Amino acid sequence: MAIKLYHAPLTRSLRVRWLLEELGVDYDLVHLDFMGGDLQKPDYLGKHPLGKVPTLEIDGATIWESGAMVEYLCEKYGKLAPQPSTPKRAEFLQWVHFSEATAMPPLGAFFQNSFIKPEDQRIPAVVPEAKEAIGKWLKVLDDHLKTRKYLLGDEFTAADVMMGYTVNGAKFAGILDARYPNVEAYLGRLAERPAFQRASQ
């Protein structure tokens, strides 16, 4: 069954493209222009009614949500995730969901009110609040990575794919800096991975 990923650079679809590269599976990539209106075209809205990316077509199903795609692909190929119902699986799921449910919302608020929204629609007070929230989760992550190469220890997993995208966003925002040396080193290790580099092209 062919795999098709609808992708726009710098969006959450990077997570899924990166994971597909790590898994070494064949897939078709459909490039979408995030700012050029591709996401609101009727054909794409028939796949994702909110006009967001990514969308993944696989096994006769259409999946939204990057985290759901990551979990499904790990289950399908039996790689880059601990076995179900094990302590490591619990920790894996914690970080998979932390990366999106806890860490991404303040990043989204920061970007929306700093760059993305038209200037007259931005809420300046949101920016310092978002930066404070981002700093809090970066501190949690920095403490966690003091003795670990990756989130679960020495072994790279798909949780690092989820978190890597989020951490990269914090770096792009200028909030990840020398105050969080372990996170900076972690992002450096992730950026050296060939699959990440291929997915970022």
C-alpha positions in Angstrom: 0.0 0.0 0.0 1.5 3.3 -1.0 2.1 6.0 1.6 1.4 9.6 0.7 2.3 12.5 3.0 1.0 16.0 2.3 3.8 18.2 3.5 4.7 21.9 3.9 8.2 22.9 5.1 8.7 24.1 8.7 5.3 22.7 9.7 4.5 19.6 11.9 4.6 17.5 8.7 8.4 17.6 9.2 7.9 15.1 12.1 6.2 12.6 9.9 8.6 13.0 7.0 11.5 12.6 9.4 10.0 9.5 10.9 9.4 7.9 7.5 13.1 8.6 6.7 14.2 7.0 9.9 12.0 4.0 9.2 13.5 3.7 5.7 10.1 3.1 4.0 9.0 4.4 0.6 6.5 7.2 0.5 5.2 9.8 -1.9 5.6 13.4 -0.8 3.1 16.0 -1.9 4.5 19.5 -1.4 2.0 22.2 -0.4 2.6 25.9 -0.3 1.7 26.9 3.2 1.3 30.6 2.5 0.2 30.2 -1.1 -3.3 29.0 -0.6 -2.8 25.2 -1.3 -4.2 24.3 2.0 -7.6 25.9 1.3 -8.1 24.4 -2.2 -11.2 22.2 -2.4 -9.2 19.1 -3.3 -7.1 19.4 -0.2 -10.0 20.4 2.0 -11.6 17.1 1.0 -8.7 15.4 2.7 -8.3 17.7 5.7 -11.4 19.8 6.3 -9.5 22.3 8.4 -6.9 22.9 5.7 -3.9 22.0 7.9 -0.8 19.8 7.5 0.2 17.1 7.8 -2.2 14.7 6.2 -1.2 11.0 5.8 -2.8 8.5 3.5 -1.8 4.9 4.4 -3.5 1.5 4.5 -6.6 3.0 2.9 -7.0 5.5 5.7 -6.5 9.2 5.9 -4.9 10.4 9.2 -4.6 13.9 10.6 -2.5 14.9 13.6 1.2 14.4 13.5 1.3 12.5 16.9 -1.3 10.0 15.7 0.7 9.4 12.5 3.9 8.9 14.6 2.2 6.3 16.8 0.6 4.5 13.9 3.8 4.3 11.9 5.7 2.9 14.9 3.1 0.3 15.4 2.9 -0.6 11.8 6.7 -1.1 11.4 7.5 -2.3 14.9 10.4 0.2 15.2 11.4 3.3 17.2 9.0 2.7 20.1 9.1 0.5 23.2 6.8 -2.5 23.4 3.2 -1.8 24.6 2.4 -2.2 28.3 6.0 -1.7 29.4 7.4 1.0 31.6 9.4 2.4 28.7 6.3 2.6 26.6 4.7 4.7 29.3 7.6 7.1 29.3 7.6 7.1 25.5 4.0 8.1 25.4 4.5 10.8 28.0 7.1 12.6 25.9 5.2 12.0 22.6 2.3 13.9 24.1 4.3 16.4 26.1 5.9 17.6 23.0 2.5 18.6 21.4 0.1 19.0 24.3 2.4 20.9 26.7 5.3 22.3 24.7 3.7 23.4 21.5 0.8 25.6 22.6 3.0 28.4 24.0 5.2 28.2 21.0 2.2 28.6 18.7 1.0 31.6 20.7 4.5 33.1 20.5 4.7 32.7 16.7 1.1 33.8 16.1 1.5 37.0 18.0 5.1 37.7 16.8 5.1 36.8 13.1 2.2 35.0 11.7 -0.9 37.1 12.4 -1.3 40.5 10.7 0.2 43.1 13.0 -3.1 44.7 13.9 -4.4 41.3 15.1 -1.6 40.4 17.4 -1.9 40.6 21.2 1.5 41.8 22.5 0.8 40.7 26.1 0.7 37.1 24.9 4.3 37.1 23.9 6.0 37.4 27.3 3.6 35.0 28.8 4.4 32.5 26.1 8.1 32.9 26.5 7.8 32.3 30.2 5.9 29.1 29.6 8.4 27.9 27.0 11.2 28.6 29.4 9.5 26.4 32.0 9.2 23.4 29.8 12.7 23.9 28.4 14.0 23.8 32.0 12.2 20.5 32.6 13.6 19.1 29.5 17.1 20.4 30.2 17.1 18.7 33.7 15.8 15.5 32.1 18.6 15.4 29.5 21.4 15.9 32.0 22.1 12.2 32.1 20.5 11.1 28.8 21.5 11.2 25.2 17.9 10.9 24.1 14.6 11.2 25.9 14.5 7.5 26.9 18.2 7.1 27.4 20.8 6.0 24.9 18.3 4.8 22.4 16.7 7.2 19.8 13.0 6.7 19.5 10.1 8.4 17.7 9.5 10.5 20.9 12.7 12.3 19.9 11.1 13.0 16.5 8.1 14.6 18.2 10.2 16.6 20.6 12.9 17.4 18.1 10.5 19.4 16.0 9.2 21.3 19.0 12.7 22.0 20.3 13.7 23.2 16.9 10.8 25.7 17.0 12.1 27.0 20.3 15.5 27.5 18.8 14.0 29.3 15.8 12.1 31.5 18.2 15.3 32.5 19.9 14.2 31.2 23.2 16.4 28.1 23.3 19.8 29.4 24.2 22.8 28.8 26.5 20.5 28.7 29.5 19.5 25.2 28.4 22.9 23.6 27.4 21.6 20.0 27.6 18.7 20.8 25.2 21.0 22.6 22.8 23.3 19.6 22.8 20.3 17.3 22.3 19.1 19.4 19.3 22.6 19.2 17.9 22.6 15.4 18.0 19.2 15.3 16.4 20.3 17.6 13.6 23.2 15.4 12.8 21.0 12.5 12.0 20.9 11.8 8.2 17.2 11.2 8.3 16.6 14.6 9.8 18.7 16.2 7.2 16.9 14.5 4.4 13.5 15.4 5.8 14.6 19.0 6.1 15.5 19.5 2.5 
